[in-house]
Amino acid sequence: MSFILKFILSAVVTYLLATFLPGAYIRGFTDAMILVVVLAILNAVVKPILQIIGLPITILTLGLFLFVINALIIMLASYLMAGFEIDGFFSALLFSIVLSLATSVVDLVVD
């Protein structure tokens, strides 16, 4: 039951962020639910590969390069989905940071 609640709350947060943050556009709530699934798949498959490739840069930047990897995942999701648009890198960076913070709060509340 908590998985479904986390999924729905994450979709609500994603929809609200895409609605209110500059540079992020989403068509509707169903696209937000699809975006949550797409981001979960990309985080499970693509993100570990990017982290391994970017390990030297991540070490040099003391972990700040992970923000870039998160922004790239958001941009890739925007490329793969027709109902979600990101204007540029800095919009994706802002969206990924706020989404990470908001989903962390959702995880704390639901658990």
PAZAPA-4460 file (N, C-alpha, C; in steps of 0.05 Angstrom, whole numbers, plus 32768, in hexadecimal, padded with zeros to 4 digits):
% residues 111
    n_x    n_y    n_z   ca_x   ca_y   ca_z    c_x    c_y    c_z   seq   type   mol
   8010   7FE8   8000   8000   8000   8000   8011   8019   8000     1      M     A
   8028   8018   800F   8038   8030   8010   8046   8036   7FF5     2      S     A
   804B   8021   7FE5   8056   8025   7FCA   8043   8035   7FB9     3      F     A
   802A   802E   7FB9   8016   803D   7FA9   8013   8059   7FB3     4      I     A
   8014   805D   7FCD   8012   8078   7FD8   802A   8089   7FD0     5      L     A
   8042   807D   7FD2   805A   808B   7FC9   8059   8092   7FAC     6      K     A
   8050   8080   7F9C   804E   8084   7F7F   803B   809C   7F79     7      F     A
   8024   809C   7F85   8010   80B1   7F80   801B   80CC   7F8B     8      I     A
   8026   80CC   7FA3   8031   80E5   7FAD   8049   80EF   7F9D     9      L     A
   8059   80DD   7F93   806F   80E5   7F81   8065   80F1   7F67    10      S     A
   804F   80E6   7F5D   8043   80F0   7F44   8037   810C   7F49    11      A     A
   802A   8110   7F61   801F   812A   7F68   8035   813E   7F6A    12      V     A
   804B   8137   7F78   8062   8149   7F7B   806E   8150   7F60    13      V     A
   8071   813C   7F4F   807D   8141   7F35   806B   8153   7F24    14      T     A
   8051   814F   7F26   803E   8160   7F17   803F   817D   7F21    15      Y     A
   8040   8180   7F3B   8041   819B   7F47   805B   81AA   7F40    16      L     A
   8071   819B   7F41   808B   81A7   7F3B   808C   81AF   7F1D    17      L     A
   8082   819E   7F0C   8083   81A5   7EEF   8070   81BC   7EE9    18      A     A
   805B   81BF   7EF9   8048   81D5   7EF5   8054   81EF   7EFF    19      T     A
   8062   81EF   7F15   806A   8208   7F22   8087   8210   7F1C    20      F     A
   8099   81FE   7F17   80B5   8205   7F11   80B8   8210   7EF5    21      L     A
   80C9   8225   7EF2   80CD   822F   7ED7   80DD   821C   7EC6    22      P     A
   80D5   8219   7EAD   80E4   8208   7E9A   80DB   81EB   7E99    23      G     A
   80C8   81E4   7EAA   80BE   81C8   7EAA   80A0   81C9   7EA4    24      A     A
   8098   81B8   7E91   807C   81B7   7E88   8073   819A   7E87    25      Y     A
   805A   8195   7E91   804E   817B   7E8F   8031   817E   7E87    26      I     A
   8028   816B   7E77   800D   816D   7E6C   7FF7   8167   7E81    27      R     A
   7FFA   8153   7E91   7FE5   814C   7EA4   7FEF   8139   7EB9    28      G     A
   7FDD   8131   7ECA   7FE4   811F   7EE0   7FEC   8103   7ED6    29      F     A
   7FDF   80F9   7EC1   7FE7   80DF   7EB7   8004   80E0   7EAC    30      T     A
   800B   80F6   7EA0   8027   80F9   7E97   803A   80FA   7EAF    31      D     A
   8031   8105   7EC5   8042   8106   7EDD   8046   80E9   7EE8    32      A     A
   8031   80D9   7EE7   8034   80BD   7EF0   8046   80AE   7EDE    33      M     A
   8044   80B2   7EC4   8056   80A5   7EB1   8073   80AF   7EB5    34      I     A
   8076   80C9   7EBB   8091   80D4   7EC0   809E   80C7   7ED9    35      L     A
   808E   80C2   7EED   8099   80B5   7F05   80A3   8099   7EFE    36      V     A
   8095   808A   7EEE   809D   8070   7EE5   80B6   8071   7ED4    37      V     A
   80B7   8084   7EC1   80CE   8088   7EAF   80E7   808F   7EBF    38      V     A
   80E4   80A1   7ED2   80FA   80A9   7EE3   8104   8092   7EF4    39      L     A
   80F2   8082   7EFE   80FA   806A   7F0E   810A   8057   7EFD    40      A     A
   8102   8052   7EE4   8110   8040   7ED2   812C   804C   7ECB    41      I     A
   812C   8066   7EC4   8146   8073   7EBE   8159   8073   7ED5    42      L     A
   814E   8078   7EED   815F   8077   7F05   816A   805B   7F0B    43      N     A
   815B   8047   7F04   8164   802C   7F09   8177   8021   7EF4    44      A     A
   8175   802B   7EDB   8184   8020   7EC5   819B   8032   7EBC    45      V     A
   8195   804B   7EB6   81A8   805E   7EAA   81BA   806B   7EBF    46      V     A
   81AE   8072   7ED6   81BD   8082   7EEA   81D6   8073   7EF5    47      K     A
   81D4   8059   7EFB   81ED   804B   7F04   8203   804B   7EEF    48      P     A
   81FB   8049   7ED6   8210   804A   7EC0   821D   8065   7EBF    49      I     A
   820D   807A   7EC1   8218   8095   7EC1   8229   809B   7EDA    50      L     A
   8222   808F   7EF0   8231   8093   7F08   824C   8085   7F06    51      Q     A
   824D   806E   7EFA   8267   8060   7EF6   8278   806F   7EE3    52      I     A
   826D   8078   7ECD   827C   8087   7EB9   8286   80A2   7EC5    53      I     A
   8276   80AF   7ED5   827D   80C9   7EE0   828A   80C8   7EFB    54      G     A
   8293   80B0   7F04   829F   80AE   7F1E   82B7   80C0   7F22    55      L     A
   82CA   80C2   7F0F   82E1   80D4   7F14   82D8   80F1   7F17    56      P     A
   82C5   80FA   7F07   82BC   8116   7F09   82AD   8119   7F23    57      I     A
   829E   8105   7F2B   828F   8107   7F45   82A3   8109   7F5C    58      T     A
   82B8   80FB   7F5B   82CC   80FC   7F71   82DA   8118   7F71    59      I     A
   82E1   8122   7F59   82ED   813C   7F58   82DB   8153   7F61    60      L     A
   82C1   8150   7F5C   82AE   8166   7F64   82A2   8160   7F7F    61      T     A
   82AC   814C   7F8D   82A2   8145   7FA8   8284   813E   7FA7    62      L     A
   827B   8131   7F92   825F   8128   7F90   824C   813B   7F82    63      G     A
   8255   8153   7F7C   8243   8166   7F6F   823B   815D   7F53    64      L     A
   824B   814D   7F46   8244   8143   7F2B   822B   8132   7F2B    65      F     A
   8224   8127   7F42   820B   8117   7F43   81F3   8128   7F3D    66      L     A
   81F4   8142   7F43   81DE   8154   7F3B   81DC   8156   7F1D    67      F     A
   81F2   8156   7F10   81F2   8157   7EF2   81E6   813D   7EE7    68      V     A
   81ED   8126   7EF3   81E2   810D   7EEB   81C4   810C   7EEE    69      I     A
   81BA   8117   7F05   819D   8118   7F09   8190   812A   7EF5    70      N     A
   819C   8140   7EEE   8191   8152   7EDA   8190   8144   7EBE    71      A     A
   81A5   8135   7EB8   81A6   8126   7E9F   818F   8111   7E9D    72      L     A
   8189   8105   7EB4   8174   80F1   7EB5   8159   80FF   7EB0    73      I     A
   8155   8117   7EBB   813C   8126   7EB7   813A   812E   7E99    74      I     A
   8151   8137   7E8E   8150   813E   7E71   814B   8126   7E5F    75      M     A
   8155   810F   7E66   8150   80F7   7E57   8133   80EF   7E59    76      L     A
   8127   80F2   7E71   810A   80EC   7E74   80FA   8100   7E63    77      A     A
   8102   8119   7E62   80F4   812C   7E52   80F6   8125   7E34    78      S     A
   810C   811A   7E2C   8110   8112   7E10   80FF   80FA   7E0A    79      Y     A
   80FC   80E8   7E1D   80ED   80CF   7E18   80CF   80D3   7E19    80      L     A
   80C6   80E7   7E28   80A9   80EB   7E2C   809F   8103   7E1C    81      M     A
   8088   8100   7E10   807C   8116   7E01   806D   8129   7E13    82      A     A
   8063   8120   7E2A   8053   8131   7E3B   8063   8141   7E50    83      G     A
   807E   813F   7E50   808F   814C   7E63   80A5   815B   7E55    84      F     A
   80A8   8174   7E5B   80BC   8185   7E4D   80CD   8193   7E62    85      E     A
   80E7   8194   7E5C   80FA   81A4   7E6C   8108   81B7   7E59    86      I     A
   810A   81D1   7E60   8116   81E4   7E4E   8134   81E2   7E4B    87      D     A
   8142   81DB   7E5F   815F   81DA   7E5D   816C   81CC   7E75    88      G     A
   8186   81CE   7E76   8195   81C0   7E8B   818F   81CB   7EA6    89      F     A
   818F   81E5   7EA9   818A   81F1   7EC4   816E   81EC   7ECE    90      F     A
   815B   81EB   7EBC   813F   81E4   7EC4   813E   81C7   7ECD    91      S     A
   814D   81B5   7EBF   814E   8199   7EC7   815D   8196   7EE2    92      A     A
   8171   81A6   7EE6   8180   81A5   7EFF   816E   81AE   7F17    93      L     A
   8160   81C4   7F13   814E   81CE   7F28   8138   81BA   7F2D    94      L     A
   812C   81AF   7F18   8117   819B   7F1A   8120   8182   7F29    95      F     A
   8138   8179   7F23   8142   8160   7F2F   8149   8165   7F4D    96      S     A
   8153   817C   7F54   815A   8182   7F70   8140   8183   7F81    97      I     A
   812D   8193   7F77   8114   8196   7F86   8104   817C   7F87    98      V     A
   8104   816C   7F71   80F7   8152   7F71   8104   813F   7F85    99      L     A
   811E   813F   7F86   812C   812E   7F9A   8124   8135   7FB6   100      S     A
   8124   814F   7FBC   811D   8157   7FD7   8100   8150   7FDE   101      L     A
   80EE   8155   7FCB   80D2   8150   7FCF   80CC   8132   7FD2   102      A     A
   80D8   8121   7FC2   80D3   8104   7FC5   80E0   80FA   7FDE   103      T     A
   80F5   8106   7FE8   8101   80FE   8002   80ED   8104   8018   104      S     A
   80E0   811B   8017   80CC   8121   802B   80B4   810E   8029   105      V     A
   80AC   8107   8011   8096   80F4   800D   809E   80D9   8019   106      V     A
   80B7   80D0   8015   80C0   80B6   8020   80C0   80B7   803E   107      D     A
   80C8   80CE   804A   80C9   80D0   8067   80AC   80CF   8073   108      L     A
   809A   80DC   8065   807E   80DE   806F   8070   80C3   806D   109      V     A
   8074   80B5   8056   8065   809C   8052   8071   8085   8063   110      V     A
   808B   8085   8066   8097   806F   8076   8093   8073   8093   111      D     A
***
